[in-house]
Amino acid sequence: MSLRITLDFTEKDLEHFRKLATQAMETSQKLNSDEIIAGARRLLDEVDEKVGSDYIGSRLSQINLLIDMLEDEGWGMKEVGQRRVLAALAYFNNPEDLIPDNIPGLGYLDDAIMIELLCRELKPEIDAYQDFVVYRTAEAKRRGMDPAELNRGDFLKAREQALLSRMRRRRRGGGGGGGGRKSPFSMF
């Protein structure tokens, strides 16, 4: 049997989480990226050892995705994106969070909520990275090569080629939605 609980956060509630995230970001300015990533990994190790909650575990597994984004050389995340992801991970280096982690059953609930909020904020970056990973895996398999040989440039080139192909197909198919007839305004 499972139980579904819905939490409705008011703007005041969300402001409290924003304040905690901002404090963590300010604290993170004193840490380098390796220290921030190591702290996030420590939290994941603790969760693996202490928490039996699927809800909390599944949310916190998103931390691995954020770390992968930073460390994936093929993805080559730009500095602005790196700062955003590192700022998100910085929260998980704070031992004094909303609910103390040593409270059985609930200690990591605030961390799970925070990662959910941060992943919503980072959705464009996460979606782009996941698209890249899918592309890299499929393209490497298609070419019979190691996925590590493909990078962001290859991905962007493939996306550009797909866009150009789609434009050509639309042009051949009537382009203007005229059912294959030539547009009366066509100059080509």
C-alpha positions in Angstrom: 0.0 0.0 0.0 1.2 3.5 -0.7 0.1 6.8 0.6 0.1 10.1 -1.3 0.5 13.3 0.7 0.3 16.6 -1.1 2.1 19.6 0.3 1.0 23.1 -0.8 3.7 25.6 -0.2 2.7 29.2 0.0 4.8 32.0 -1.2 5.9 32.6 2.4 7.0 28.9 2.6 8.9 29.1 -0.7 10.5 32.3 0.5 11.9 30.4 3.5 13.4 27.8 1.1 14.8 30.6 -1.1 16.5 32.1 2.0 18.1 28.8 2.9 19.3 28.3 -0.7 20.7 31.9 -0.7 22.5 31.3 2.5 24.0 28.1 1.2 25.1 29.9 -2.0 26.8 32.6 0.0 28.6 30.0 2.1 29.6 28.1 -1.0 31.6 31.1 -2.2 34.2 29.9 0.3 34.3 26.4 -1.2 35.7 25.2 -4.5 33.7 23.0 -6.9 35.4 19.8 -5.7 34.5 20.6 -2.1 30.8 21.3 -3.0 30.6 18.1 -5.0 32.2 16.1 -2.2 29.7 17.4 0.3 26.8 16.5 -2.0 28.3 13.0 -2.4 28.6 12.6 1.4 24.9 13.4 1.8 24.1 10.8 -0.8 26.2 8.2 1.0 24.4 9.1 4.3 21.0 8.7 2.6 22.0 5.3 1.2 23.0 4.1 4.6 20.2 5.6 6.8 17.1 6.2 4.7 14.7 3.6 3.5 12.3 6.1 2.0 11.8 5.7 -1.8 10.4 9.3 -2.0 13.5 10.8 -0.4 15.9 8.5 -2.2 14.4 9.2 -5.6 14.5 13.0 -5.1 18.0 13.0 -3.8 19.2 10.8 -6.7 18.7 14.0 -8.7 21.9 15.2 -7.0 23.8 12.5 -9.0 22.4 14.0 -12.2 23.6 17.4 -11.3 27.1 16.1 -10.4 27.1 14.2 -13.7 26.3 17.4 -15.6 29.3 19.1 -14.0 31.8 16.3 -14.5 30.8 15.2 -17.9 33.6 16.4 -20.1 31.6 15.7 -23.3 28.9 17.9 -22.1 31.4 20.7 -21.4 29.0 22.8 -19.2 29.6 26.5 -19.6 30.7 28.6 -16.6 27.3 30.2 -16.1 25.6 26.8 -16.0 28.3 25.4 -13.7 27.8 28.3 -11.2 24.0 27.6 -11.2 24.4 23.9 -10.6 27.2 24.4 -7.9 25.0 26.9 -6.1 22.2 24.3 -6.0 24.5 21.6 -4.7 25.9 24.0 -2.1 22.8 23.6 -0.1 23.6 20.0 0.6 26.9 21.0 2.2 25.0 22.8 5.0 24.8 20.6 8.1 22.3 23.0 9.7 19.3 22.6 7.4 15.6 23.0 8.1 15.1 19.5 9.6 18.1 18.0 11.3 19.3 15.0 9.2 19.5 12.7 12.3 15.7 12.7 12.9 14.6 9.2 11.7 12.2 9.2 8.8 12.0 12.9 8.4 15.6 14.2 8.6 16.1 14.3 4.8 12.7 15.4 3.9 13.7 19.1 3.7 16.7 18.0 1.4 14.2 16.1 -0.8 12.0 19.2 -1.0 14.9 21.4 -1.7 16.3 19.3 -4.6 12.8 19.2 -6.1 12.6 23.0 -6.0 16.2 23.4 -7.3 15.6 20.9 -10.1 12.5 22.9 -11.2 14.7 26.0 -11.3 17.4 24.1 -13.3 14.9 22.3 -15.6 16.3 23.8 -18.9 19.8 22.8 -18.1 18.7 19.3 -16.9 16.5 18.7 -20.0 19.3 19.8 -22.3 21.8 17.5 -20.6 19.4 14.5 -20.7 18.8 15.1 -24.4 22.5 15.1 -24.9 23.0 11.9 -23.0 20.3 10.2 -25.1 21.8 11.5 -28.3 25.3 10.4 -27.3 24.3 6.9 -26.4 22.2 6.4 -29.5 24.7 8.0 -31.9 27.7 6.1 -30.4 25.8 2.8 -30.8 24.8 3.7 -34.4 28.4 4.5 -35.2 29.9 1.7 -33.2 32.1 4.0 -31.1 32.7 4.9 -27.5 30.1 7.5 -26.3 33.0 9.4 -24.7 34.2 10.3 -28.2 31.1 12.4 -28.8 30.6 15.9 -27.2 28.3 18.9 -27.1 29.6 20.1 -30.5 28.5 16.9 -32.1 25.2 17.1 -30.4 24.6 20.7 -31.6 25.7 19.9 -35.1 23.2 17.0 -35.2 20.4 19.2 -33.9 21.2 21.8 -36.5 21.2 19.1 -39.3 17.8 17.8 -38.0 16.4 21.4 -38.1 17.7 22.0 -41.6 16.3 18.6 -42.8 12.9 19.5 -41.3 12.9 22.9 -43.1 13.7 21.2 -46.4 10.9 18.6 -46.0 8.5 21.4 -45.3 9.6 23.3 -48.3 9.2 20.3 -50.6 5.8 19.6 -49.0 4.4 23.0 -49.9 6.1 24.9 -47.1 3.3 27.4 -46.6 0.7 24.8 -45.6 -0.9 25.0 -49.1 -1.1 21.2 -49.5 1.8 20.9 -51.9 0.8 23.7 -54.2 3.2 26.4 -55.0 2.5 29.6 -53.1 1.2 32.5 -55.3 3.9 34.6 -53.6 6.7 32.2 -54.2 9.7 33.6 -55.9 11.5 30.2 -56.0 
